[in-house]
Amino acid sequence: MPTEKKSPKANFAQPSGSSKVPIVSSLHLASGRSKELSEFEFGMIIASNAFNRWMIRCISAAGMKDMTATDVLVLHHINHRAREKKLADIAFILNIEDTHVVNYSLKKLHSLGLVSTERRGKEVLYSTNEAGQDICKRYYEIREQLLVSSLTGDDTESYELEELARFLRVLSGLYEQAARSATSM
């Protein structure tokens, strides 16, 4: 007799008569139409905090203490494709609304000797110097050793990560639109 295939959801079935309790940080936000969105938001909160903690500890292991997650993001973006970057472009790509936050990181990275500046007219362009490139390379090596090695690297996992990244970009657009709408209320 052929065995019946169970759907992936079957593994998470709730006992009859009970309803699933959402895993959220604020139950009052899960009482509306989309408790799943509240669960996703809680997942983003804890993932974001874990990611920030990871970046800080990885850069520290690479030899740079006292850097914030924003400092790490800015450094990696400046190093991206070995092209000079402007403050406004860095803030835009990293989706940081307050350019003062990025400017503070840029000044910190410059004082740490990781980035070089070049003035062209009114614009200041930032690029990683040899020390900055070395730190980015060391960060990469530690990331490969401690984080990437934990992934299977199979096609299914790669597809799922790609789809999750796509979905996060879609949701970021929805949150941006909702933020603009909230501003006019």
C-alpha positions, 0 to 999 in steps of 0.5 A: 500500500502506498504511503501517504505524503504529508505536506510540510504543514502537517508537521506543525499541526495543532491538536484539535480544538486548540488554536496556534498561539502566535510568537510575537513581542506584542500580542496586541499587534497580532490581534488584527487581520494578519497575525502572521505579519506580527510573527514575521516582525518579531522574527525580523526584530530578533534576527536583526539584533542577532545580525547586528551582534554578529557583525560587531563580534566578527569585526572585533575578531577581525581586529577592530574593537568599538565599532557599531553595526552601522560602522561595519555596514558602511565600511563594507559598502565603501569597500564594495567594488573598490569604487569611491562612494559619496555620503548620500549614496552610502545612506541611500543604498543602506536605506539610512534616512539620517545622513548624520548617522552615516557621516558619524560612521564615516568620520569614525572610520577615517579616524580609525585609518580604514578609509581615505577621503578625496574632495572633488568640488563640494563632494567628499568621496570615500574609499577603503585604504589598504588597512580597510581592505585588510579588515574587510578581507579578515572579516570575510575569512572569519565569516566564511569559517564561522557562519557560511560553513554552517550552511549546506550550500545545496540548491534548495537552501540557496533558492530559499535564501534567494526567495527570502531576500526577494521577499524582504525587499518587497516588504521593505517597499511596503514598510516604506510606503506605510511610513510615508502614509503615516507621516501624512496622518 
